[in-house]
Amino acid sequence: MTYIDIENYPLDGESILLDKITCYVEGMEDIHFWKDVFDSFAPELNIIFYPYSRENNLTSGKQTVLSERNLKNAGPNLILCVDSDLEYLLKNQPLFSHPYIFHTYAYSIENYKISPAALARIVEKSSYPDANIRSFSFVDFIKDYSKATYPLLRYILYFEKQKLEQIANKQAHIVSESLISEKELKSVFCLKPSEICLTDNANEVITGLKNRVSNLIEQIKKKHTNIDLSHIDKTLSELNVQKTDTYWYLNGHIMYDCVAKIVMGKVISDYRQEKRQWFKLQEPTEILKAKQKEYHNLLKNIDWKTLVNDGYMYCLISLNRCHPMQQIRKDVERYRVSG
């Protein structure tokens, strides 16, 4: 693998070869996401994606992609693609407005993999539920989950803003203990398989989540009595973040591993069991036996966890259901025109 020598390229924009574009991403898995994004919105661009630093020392990650050297050389022939984390919601620079940085707008790629539209379609492909079987709505569940966690998102952003300001002022050594730890977030956001009851669209799960959110916020308020969230609320309003949008901006790995996968496992298992029970209750005929065998063979060839891993493709297919992806498309189109 060879890297284009960006450092020796002229930066006046006139003599740069525009037929080949270098793109640095955070890791190997990120290549697939960003390649699919650019293939969908700008298929004519000849982009070579690299998951490691140009020095070829195999270092990767967001800090490597957004190194001082890469930011200096970024331009029509060098673009940088990263997860937004919380930086978009905090309007953090250079990510927020750099013309050659592309970011997810959602917290990470994982948030696209578990969009409600994706989860609903994967459940259908993985269990083939009948229309007369009770239906669990991932769209409604994720909306309820989002509304329950929105109050905590405001505090998460407040503390993240503090941390970013300290880092910017080279005070990283005093990044405060006030930050909400990942352990605390998991204790609130994560779901246990044993507590998943799908009755009333998992209303009990949402009730438990609301209680955990409220308890953590109360702990925060007792520990920090001078928190002012007005600036956070103003920014969220300016960015048109709705309370039902929270799932886009929560830690994607937590949402992927201990929310979406947990609920998916329960829903698919229940749907498959109900389908098998339906076959047992029908009058046995040769046609029924053939259909039952067909259903069994279909399930043998389906790995729903693999389907979830590629779930972001549903956002590319149904842009109107994934508004952060619409923002990425606008950035790609702007880049096409400016290039």
N, C-alpha and C positions, 0 to 999 in steps of 0.2 A: 504494500500500500504506500503510495507516495502522496505528498501534500503539495498543493500549489504554493509557491513561494510568495505569499501575500506581501511580506515585508518589502520585497523588491519591486512590487507593482507600483506604477505611477498612480498618484491619488488625485489627479486633476479631472478624472472622469472622462477624458477624451480618448486616451490611448489604451484604456483597459479593454481586454477582450471580454465581450459580454455574452459569448456563447457558452461559457462554462462558469458555474457558480459553486463556490465552496460553502458548505453549511456545517457549522459545529453544533452538536446536540449534547445533551447531558450524559447519555449512556447508550448502550447498544439497543435496548428495547425502544428507546425514543426515536430511533431511525424510522421504524415502521410507521409510527404515528405521523411524524412530520413529512415523510415521503408520501403517505396517503393524502395528507392535507394538500400538499403542493401538486400532486397528480390530479386531485379533484378540482382545484381552483386555478392552477396555472400549469397545465400539462405540457406546454411547449417549452418550459424552462429546463435547462440541462443542469440539474443540481446534483452535486456529489456530497453525500452526507458522511460526516466523520464523528464517531463517538468519543474520540480521544483528542488530546491536545496536539497542536501542530508540531510540537517538538518531538512527537512520537515516543513519549515516555510512558504512555498508557494511563496517564492521569485523566480523570473525567470528573463530571459534576458541574453544578451551576457556576461555582466560583471560577472554575477553569475556563468555562465557555465565556464568562463575562470578565475575563482578565483585562488588565489595563492595556496590554498589547492588542488583544482582539478588539476591544472597544475603539482603540485608535485606528485600526486598519479596517474596521467594518465599513462596507460600502456596497456598490452594485454587485461586486464579485465575491464578497464575503458577508454572509448573513449568519446570525446567531439565534438559535431557537432554544428556549428554556421554559420550565414550569414557572408560573406566576407566583406560586406560594401565596402570600398575603400582600405582596408588593403592589399589585394592581389596585387593590382596594385602598391602599395607603398612598397611592399616586407616587410611589417611590421611583426616583431616577437612578440610572438612566432607563430602566425597564419601561417606565410608563409612557414615554414619548419618543424614544430613540427610533429613527426610521428604519434601521437595519437589525433591530432586535424583534423577533417574533416570540410571543409568549402565549400561554394557554388561556389567559383571562380567568378560567377556572383555577382552582388551587393547583391541580396537576393533571396529567394525562389520565390518571385513574378515575377522576371525577367524570370524564367523558365515558369511560367504560361502564359506569353504573348509572347512566342517565335513565330516568324512568321508562322512556320509550324503548331503550335497549333491553332493560330487564324484562319488560312485559313480553317483548318478542322472543327473547331467549327462553322464557318459561313456556311459551307456546311451542317452540321448536323442541323443547326437551321433555314435554309431557303430553302434548296434544289433548288438552282438556276439552270435554264436550261443552257445547253451549248451555246445556241444562245443568252442568255442574256449577256450584257456587263459584263466583269469580272474585279473586283477590286483586285489588287494583294497586299496582305499584305506583302509578301516578298519584293517587290520593295518599298513599302511605308516605311517599317521599315529601309531598307537600306538608303533611302533618308533622313529619320529622323535622322539616325545615322550620316551620313556625315554632316548634317547641325549642329548637336550638338557637334561634335568632338572637334572643337576649344575651346568650353567652358569647356569640360571635362578636358582639360589640366590645365585650371585655377583652377577648382574645386580640382583637385589633388594637385596642388601647395599649396593651402591654407590648405587642409587637412593634408598635410605633415607638414606644420608649426604647426598645432594644435597638432598632434601626438608627435612631437618633444618637444613641450612645456609641454605636459602632462608627457612625459618620464622624462623630467628634473624637474618634480614637480613644473612647472610654470603655472599650469592650470588657476590660477587667472589672468594671463595676456593673455589668449587666445584671439587673436587679433580681433578687429572689422573688420579686412580685410576679415574675413571668409564670403563666400557668404551665405546669409540666405536662409532658406527653402522658405520663402515668395518670395524672388527674383527668386529662381529656379522655383517655381510654376508659377510665372508670365511669365517665358520664355517657360517652357516645356509644361504647361497645354494647352489643347485645349477646346474650347467652342462648344457645339453642334450646335449653330447658325452659326458658321464659317466653318462647315464641308461641303465642296463641293467635290464630288467624281470625278468630271470631270478631265480628264488627270491624273488619279490616285492621286487625291487630291494635285495637283501641287501648287494650291494657298495656301493651308495649309502649305506646305513646304517653300514656299516663305515668308510667314509671320513669320514662325519659324526662318528662316535665318536672317531676319531683327531684330527680338528680340534678337537673340544670338549676332549679331554684335553690337547692341546698348548697351547690358550689358558689353561686352568686352571693348568697348570704355570707358564706365564709370569706369571700373576697371583700365584701363591704365591711365586715368586721375588722379585717386586717388592714384595709386601705380606705380611710374615711373621706379622702379628698379627691376621689376620682371624678373627673368631669368628662362625660361622654359626648358633649355637644359637638365637638369637632368631628368625632367619628360619625355621629348621626348626620351631620351636614355632608360629609364626603359620601356616605352611603346613598343619601338622597340625590346628590349630584350625579352619581353613577347609576342611578335608577335601580338600585338593588332592592328587590322586594323580599318580604319575609318568607315567601314560598321559594325563594332562590337560594336559601342558605346552603343547601347540599352541594352547590357548585363550589363553595368557598371554604368548606371544612376540610381538614387534613384528608387528602385523597386516599392515602394508604390505610388510614383508620376506617374510613367509610367503605373502602373496597373489601378489606379483610374481615372486619368484625361488625359490619352492618349488612351490606349487600349480600355477601356470600352466605351469611347466617340465615337471612330471611329467604334467599333463593333456595337454599337446601331444604328448608321446611316446606315452602310452597310447592316445589317440584315433587318432593317426596309425597306430600298429601295428594296432589293431583294424579300422580301415577297410581297410588293406592286406590283412589276413587275410580279411576279408569278400569283397573283390574277387577274391582268389586262389581262394576257395571257389567263387565263381561260375564261374571259368574251368575248374575241375576237374570240373564237372558236365556230364552229357550235355546238349548244347544242345537245348532244346525251346522252343516258343512261350511256354509258361507261365514257363519260366526266364528268357527274354528280358524278359517283362513284369515279373517280380519284380526283375530286375537294373535295369530302367529305373525302377521304383518306388523302389528303394534310392538310385539316383543322384539322383532328384528330391527325395527326403527330405533328403539331405545338402546340396543346393543352398540349401535354405531354413533351414539351421541355422547359427547363429554361436555356437559354444560359449563364446567369451569373454564374450559378452553374457549367456549363461545363468549363467556363474559370477558375474557382477556382481550378479545377483539371487538368488544361492544361499542367502542368509539365509532365504528363504521356506521352505526345507525344514525349518529349525529351528522355524518356526511351525507347520508341518504335523506334524512328528515331535518333539514336545517331549521325549519320553523319551530322545532321542538327543543332546539339547543342554541339558545341565543348567544352564549359565549363563542360558539363556533361561527356564528354569523359575524362576530367582530373579527375573528381571525381571517375570515374570507375578505373582509374589507381591507385589512392590512395587506393581504397578498395582492389584491387588486390594485391598491395604491402603489405597491412595489413594482408591479408589472408596468404600470403607466409611467412611473418615474424612471424606471430602468431603461 
